[in-house]
Amino acid sequence: MFTQRFSCLNGDAKKAIFFVCLAVGVVGVSYGSLATAYGFPLWVPLFSSFFVLAGASEFMFIAIVAGGGHPLAGALAGLLVNARHFPFGVAVRNLVGTRFNALLGSHIMNDESVAFGLSQPTAEKRKAAYWLCGIGVAVFWPVGTLVGCVIGKVLPSTELIGLDAVFPAILLALVIPAFKNRTTLIRASAGAIISLAAVPFTPVGLPALLSMFGLLARKK
């Protein structure tokens, strides 16, 4: 019955979802190895990978705490990053299910599941793609994190194989096309300038939060 739920999806859609989930797992390896390198106990990245299930906010949290910032600042930064889930929830409200299903359906809501869910032509396929990708991410992300933690324990330095650069490189690849939009470029640049200017005068983690003021920038 589990496979029948996704039988409406064609082979190309399933293959695309698989490779995206696999890529998420690779990023999870980077996350787990960095968390271990930063000195976090194993349960911290594993707990967050299962129950937070939001890569960008998890990376931000460990980076802020490892840099000497307060855990509350890291948590707040993660919540701000995940604020995009509010419009996501509106967009996929018909895909997450009802009652108990809605709890799991909301938990597996992420960039990938939303993108695949909204890209399908029919309501049945949209729901199937959303759930298949969401469940895939919920499996591959913790598994990748666990593998990364093991690698981080074995290697003296994760930088030796470039795992520390995986996530920033992926983020950079994702955001560069958006810079073709002049407004986006201006706001991103303003946020970066505000953040860099605040570094010498504010606690670790706060510059990232202050960069959100870049959203107020307007083009002439």
VOSEVEX-109333 format. One record per residue: z, y, x of N, C-alpha, C, O in turn; residue in one letter. Coordinates in steps of 0.1 Angstrom, whole numbers, plus 5000, padded with zeros to 4 digits. Example, Ala and Ser with C-alpha at 12.3 -4.5 7.8 and 13.67 -1.06 7.14 Angstrom:
2
507849435132507849555123507849675132508549675142A 507149785128507149895137507950005129508050115134S 
***
This chain:
220
500049885008500050005000500050135009499450235005M 500650115020500750235030499350275034498950385035F 498550165038497150195042496250245031495350325033T 496550195019495750235007495850385005494950455000Q 497050445008497250585006496250665013495850775009R 495750615025494850695034493450635034492650685042F 493150545025491850485024490750585020489550555023S 491150695014490150785010489550865021488450935020C 490250865033489750945044488650865052488850745053L 487650925056486650855064487050835078488050885083N 486250755085486650725099486750835108487650845117G 485850935107485851055116487151135114487751185124D 487651145102488851225099490051145105490951215111A 490051015103491250935109491150945124492250955130K 490050935130489950945145490351085150491051085160K 489951185143490351325147491851335146492551395155A 492451285136493951295134494651215145495651265150I 494051095148494751015159494751085172495751095179F 493551145176493551215189494351345189494951375200F 494451415178495351525178496851485180497651545187V 497251375173498551325174498851275188499951285193C 497851215194497951165208498151285217498951275227L 497451395215497651515223499051575221499651615231A 499551565209500951605206501951525214502951575220V 501651395215502451305223502451345238503551335245G 501351385243501251425257502051555259502751565270V 502051645250502851765251504351725250505151785257V 504651625242506051565241506451515255507651535258G 505651455263505951415276506351535285507351525292V 505551635283505951765291507251815287508051855295S 507551815274508851865269510051785274511051835278Y 509851645272510951565277511251575292512351575296G 510151585300510351595314511051725318511851725327S 510651835311511151965314512651965310513452025318L 512951915298514351915294515251835304516351885307A 514751725309515451645319515651725332516651725338T 514551795336514551865348515551985347516152025357A 515652045335516552155333518052105333518952195332Y 518251975332519651925332520151895319521351875318G 519351895308519851865295520151705294519351635300F 521151665287521451525285520351465276519651545268P 520051345277518951275270519051305255517951315249L 520251305249520251315235519751445229519351455218W 519751555237519351685232517851685229517551725218V 516951655239515551655235515151545225514351575216P 515851435225515551325215516051375201515251355192L 517151435200517651475187516751585181516351575170F 516351675190515551785185514151735181513451785172S 513651635189512251585186512251515173511151515166S 513351455169513351385156513651475144513051465134F 514651565146515151645135514651785134514651855124F 514251845146513651975145512151965143511552025135V 511551875152510051845150509251965150508351985142L 509452055160508652175161508652215176509552275181A 507552175182507352185196507652315202508352335212G 506952425197507152555203508552605203509052655213A 509252585192510652635191511552545200512552595206S 511252415202512052335211511852375225512852375233E 510652395229510352445243511052575245511752595256F 511052665236511652795237513152785239513752855247M 513752695231515152675231515652635245516552695250F 515052525250515452475263515252575274515952585284I 514152655273513852745284514852865284515252905294A 515252905272516253015271517552975276518253045284I 518052855271519352805275519352775290520352805297V 518252705295518252675310518152805318518652795330A 517652915313517653035320518953115320518953225325G 519953055313521253125312521453195299522553255297G 520553185290520753255277521653175268521953055270G 522153245258523153175249522353085239521253115235H 522952975236522252875227521852945213520852905207P 522653035209522353105196521053185197520253195188L 520853245209519653325211518453235211517453265206A 518653115218517553015218517252965204516052955200G 518252945196518052895182517353005173516452975166A 517853135175517253245168515753255171514853285163L 515453245184514053255189513253145183512053165178A 513753025182513052915176512852935161511752895156G 513852995154513653025140512553125138511753115128L 512453225146511453325145510053265147509153295140L 509953175157508653105160508253025147507053025144V 509252965141508952885129508852955116508752895106N 508953085117508853165105507453145098507353175086A 506553105106505153075100505152965090504252955082R 506252885090506352775080506552825066506252755056H 506952955064507053005050505653015044505552965033F 504753085050503353075044502752935044501952905035P 503052855054502552725054503052645041502252585035F 504352665038504852595026504152635013503952555005G 503852765012503052815001501652745000501252704989V 501052735012499652685012499652535009498652495003A 500652465013500552315011501552265000501952145001V 502052354991503052314982502652194973503452124968R 501352174971500852064963500651934971500351834965N 500951944984500651824993501951764997501951645001L 503051834996504351775002505051674992505951604996V 504651674980505251584970506351644963506651764964G 507151564955508251604947509451524950509351414955T 510651584946511851514948512151464962512051544971R 512451334964512751284977511551294986511751334998F 510351274981509151284990508951424995508451445006N 509451524987509351664992510151695004509851775013A 511351625006512151635018511451595030511351665040L 510851475030510051425041508751505043508351535054L 508151535032506851615032507051755039506151795046G 508251815036508551945042508851925057508452015065S 509551815060509951795074508751775083508751815095H 507651705078506451685087505451795086504351775091I 505851905080504952015079504852085093505852135098M 503752085099503552155112502052205112501352185103N 501752275123500452335125499352225122498352255115D 499452115128498452015128498251955114497151945109E 499351915107499251855094498751955084497951915075S 499152075085498652185076497152205078496452215068V 496752215090495352235093494452125088493452145081A 494851995090494051885085494151875070493151845064F 495351905064495451895050494551995043493951965033G 494552115048493752225041492252215043491452275037L 491852135053490452125057489652025049488452025050S 490351945041489651835034489051885021489551985015Q 487951825016487251885004487851854991487651924981P 488651744989489251714976490751704977491351694988T 491351714966492851714965493451584971494451584978A 492751474968493251344972493151334987494151284994E 492051384993491851375008492851475015493351445026K 493051585009493951685015495351635016495951645026R 495851565005497151505006497251395016498251385023K 496151315016496151195025496151245040496951195048A 495351345043495251395057496551465061496951445072A 497151535052498451605055499451505059500151515069Y 499651395051500651295053500351215065501251185073W 499051175067498751095079499051165092499551115101L 498551295092498751375104500251405106500751395117C 500951435095502351465096503251355101504051365110G 502951235096503651115100503251075115504151035123I 502051095118501551065132502251155142502751115152G 502351285139503051375148504551345149505151345159V 505151305137506551265137506851135145508051115149A 505851055148505950935156505650975171506450935180V 504551035173504051055187504951155194505151145206F 505451255187506251365194507551305200507751325212W 508351235192509551175198509251065209509951055219P 508250985207507850885217507450955230507850915241V 506651055229506251135241507451195248507451205260G 508351245240509551305245510351205253510851235264T 510551085247511250985254510650945267511250925277L 509250925267508550895279508751005290508950975301V 508751135285508851245294510251245300510451275312G 511251205292512651205298512751095308513451115319C 512150985306512150875316511450925329511950895340V 510350985327509651035339510451135347510551135359I 511051225339511951325345513051265353513551335363G 513551155349514651085356514151025369514851015379K 512950975369512350905380511850995391512050975403V 511151105386510551195396511551295401512251345392L 511551325413512451435418512051575413512951655412P 510751585410510351715405509051695396508051635401S 509151735383508051715374506851795378505751765373T 507051905386505951985390504951905398503751955400E 505351795404504451715413503251665405502151655411L 503351645392502151595385501751695374500951665365I 502351815375501851925366502351915352501851985344G 503351835349503851825335504451965330504451995318L 504952045340505552165336504552265331504852365324D 503252245334502252335330501452295318500552365313A 501752175313500952125301501052215289500052255284V 502352235285502452315273501952455274501252505265F 502352535285501752665286500252665286499652755281P 499652565292498152565293497552535279496552605276A 498252455271497752425258497852555249496952585242I 499052615250499252745242498252845246497652915237L 497952865259496952955264495552925258494853015254L 495252795258493952755253493852785238492752825233A 494952775231494952795217494852945213494152985203L 495453035221495553175217494353255222494053365217V 493753215233492653295239491553325229491053445228I 491053225221490053265211490453375201489653445196P 491753375198492253475188492153615194492153715186A 492053635207492053765213490653835211490453945214F 489753765205488453825201488653925190487854025189K 489753905183490154005172490854115179491854095186N 490354235178490954355185492354375181493254415189R 492654365168494054385163495054285170496154325174T 494654165170495454055176495654085191496754065196T 494654125198494754155212495654275215496554265224L 495554375206496454495208497954455205498854495213I 498154375195499554335191500154245202501354255206R 499354145207499854055217500154135230501154105236A 499254225233499454305246500754385244501554405254S 500854455233502054535231503354455231504354495237A 503354335226504454245226504854205240505954195244G 503754175248503954135262504554245270505454225278A 504054365268504554485275506054515272506854535281I 506354505259507754525255508654425261509754455266I 508254295261509054185266509254205281510454195286S 508254235289508354255303509254375306510054375316L 509054485298509854605301511354575298512254645304A 511654485289513054455286513754365295514954355295A 513054285303513554185312514754235321515754175322V 514554345328515654395337516854445330517954455336P 516854465317517954535310518554455299519554495293F 518054335296518554265285518954115289518454075299T 519754055281520153915284518953815283517953855276P 518953705290517953605289517653565275518653535267V 516453565271516153515257515753635248514953625239G 516453745250516253865241514853925243514253975233L 514253935255512953995256511953925248511053985242P 512053785246511053715238511253755223510253765216A 512453785219512653835205512153975203511554005193L 512354055213511854195212510354205212509854305207L 509754105218508254105218507654105204506454145202S 508454065194508054065180507654205175506954215165M 508254305181507954445177506454475180505954575175F 505854395188504454415191503554405178502454455178G 504054335168503354315156503154455148502354465139L 504054555152503954685145502754765151502454875145L 502254725162501154805168499954805160499554705153A 499254915160498054935152496954985161497155065170R 495754945158494554995165494155135160494355165148K 493655215168493255345164491955345157491455445152K 
***
